Amino acid sequence: MVSELLNKGKENAITTKELMEKCNFPSNRELTAQVSRERAAGVLICSKTSGHGGYYLPKNREEIVEFINSMSSRAKNIFNTLKYAKEYLNQIDGQITMDMDLTDE
């Protein structure tokens, strides 16, 4: 559905707003969910955040590599954020356990 509307090449990326209008999606969330479904089905839909951002089909190997690098960087940032959130949760859980141990005396 979305992939059928996309142009080849990042310079021809279609903005989120344009795609939402063309697909009659009322929110960005619905568009990104559809893009995710198409990607999961094996369609390589690239995206860019620089400039006006948007979605596109890759026109060459270079654009695929650039997309992979961008997504890898985003994934690394997300995993680091999760790691720090889990560490913080463990600290809080440890404090709660310590607080409970102190009140039991």
Secondary structure by P-SEA (a helix, b strand, c coil): cccccccccccccccaaaaaaaaccccaaaaaaaaaaaaaaccbbbbbccccbbbbccccaaaaaaaaaaaaaaaaaaaaaaaaaaaaaaaaaaaaaaaaaaaac
